[in-house]
Amino acid sequence: MWEINKALMLTIIIEGIVIFLLKRKFIFVLYSIIINIITNLSLNIIVSNCLQSNLLIYIIGVVILEIVVLFAEVLMYNIIIKKFKESFILSLILNVISLSFGFLMYLPI
């Protein structure tokens, strides 16, 4: 459970900083926190409980789930922003940055 909470906190911090730099309004940071509580927790619970059988299944599962999360977040941001293209670009930027940090943190060195 600690790993799931750690992943959520890191995502909230990273995406919170990035969204504040991009949107310059604290309300977007709050939206990002709420959205990530929903999507990040869901993704990490599924990954930790269902995708541990082998590396290939894990990688394929994470890629599919990240795509699902990306589009779920696009829809959630679109409720707020009301511009689909802008919501998509914002979600893509946030997810690429936080996923990159996650990969860098867990790479065996």
C-alpha positions as CSV (number, residue, x, y, z in Angstrom):
1,M,0.0,0.0,0.0
2,W,2.9,2.3,0.7
3,E,4.0,2.1,-3.0
4,I,0.6,3.1,-4.2
5,N,0.5,6.1,-1.8
6,K,4.0,7.1,-2.8
7,A,3.1,6.9,-6.5
8,L,0.0,9.0,-5.9
9,M,1.9,11.7,-3.8
10,L,4.7,11.9,-6.4
11,T,2.2,12.3,-9.2
12,I,0.2,14.9,-7.4
13,I,3.4,16.9,-6.6
14,I,4.9,16.6,-10.1
15,E,1.6,17.3,-12.0
16,G,0.6,20.0,-9.5
17,I,3.8,21.9,-10.2
18,V,3.5,21.5,-14.0
19,I,-0.1,22.4,-14.2
20,F,0.5,25.5,-12.0
21,L,3.3,26.6,-14.3
22,L,1.1,26.0,-17.4
23,K,-2.2,27.5,-16.2
24,R,-1.1,29.9,-13.5
25,K,-4.2,29.3,-11.4
26,F,-4.2,27.4,-8.1
27,I,-7.7,26.0,-8.9
28,F,-6.2,23.9,-11.6
29,V,-3.8,22.3,-9.0
30,L,-6.9,21.4,-7.0
31,Y,-8.6,19.8,-10.1
32,S,-5.4,18.0,-10.8
33,I,-5.3,16.6,-7.2
34,I,-8.9,15.3,-7.5
35,I,-8.4,13.9,-10.9
36,N,-5.2,12.1,-9.9
37,I,-6.8,10.6,-6.7
38,I,-9.3,9.0,-9.0
39,T,-7.1,7.9,-11.9
40,N,-3.7,7.2,-10.2
41,L,-5.2,5.2,-7.4
42,S,-7.3,3.2,-9.8
43,L,-4.4,2.5,-12.1
44,N,-2.0,1.5,-9.3
45,I,-4.5,-0.7,-7.5
46,I,-5.1,-2.6,-10.7
47,V,-1.4,-2.9,-11.5
48,S,-0.4,-4.0,-8.0
49,N,-3.2,-6.6,-7.8
50,C,-3.6,-7.9,-11.3
51,L,-0.5,-7.5,-13.4
52,Q,2.2,-9.1,-11.4
53,S,2.5,-12.4,-13.3
54,N,5.3,-11.6,-15.7
55,L,7.1,-8.6,-17.1
56,L,5.5,-8.7,-20.6
57,I,1.9,-8.8,-19.2
58,Y,3.0,-6.0,-16.8
59,I,4.3,-3.7,-19.5
60,I,1.4,-4.3,-21.9
61,G,-1.1,-3.8,-19.0
62,V,0.6,-0.6,-17.9
63,V,0.6,0.8,-21.4
64,I,-3.1,0.0,-21.9
65,L,-4.0,1.4,-18.5
66,E,-2.0,4.6,-19.1
67,I,-3.9,5.2,-22.4
68,V,-7.2,4.7,-20.6
69,V,-6.1,7.1,-17.8
70,L,-5.0,9.7,-20.4
71,F,-8.4,9.7,-22.1
72,A,-10.2,9.6,-18.8
73,E,-8.2,12.7,-17.6
74,V,-8.8,14.4,-21.0
75,L,-12.6,14.0,-20.4
76,M,-12.3,15.3,-16.8
77,Y,-10.1,18.3,-17.8
78,N,-12.5,19.0,-20.7
79,I,-15.4,19.5,-18.2
80,I,-13.3,22.3,-16.7
81,I,-11.5,23.8,-19.7
82,K,-14.3,23.2,-22.3
83,K,-11.8,22.8,-25.1
84,F,-11.1,19.2,-26.1
85,K,-7.8,19.9,-27.9
86,E,-6.4,21.9,-25.0
87,S,-7.6,19.3,-22.5
88,F,-5.9,16.6,-24.5
89,I,-2.6,18.5,-24.8
90,L,-2.6,19.3,-21.1
91,S,-3.4,15.7,-20.1
92,L,-0.7,14.4,-22.4
93,I,1.9,16.8,-21.1
94,L,1.1,16.0,-17.5
95,N,1.1,12.3,-18.0
96,V,4.3,12.1,-20.1
97,I,6.1,14.1,-17.4
98,S,4.9,12.2,-14.4
99,L,5.3,8.8,-16.2
100,S,8.8,9.8,-17.1
101,F,9.7,10.6,-13.5
102,G,8.2,7.3,-12.4
103,F,10.2,5.3,-14.9
104,L,13.4,7.2,-13.9
105,M,12.8,6.5,-10.2
106,Y,12.3,2.8,-10.7
107,L,14.9,2.1,-13.3
108,P,17.5,-0.3,-12.0
109,I,20.9,1.4,-12.0
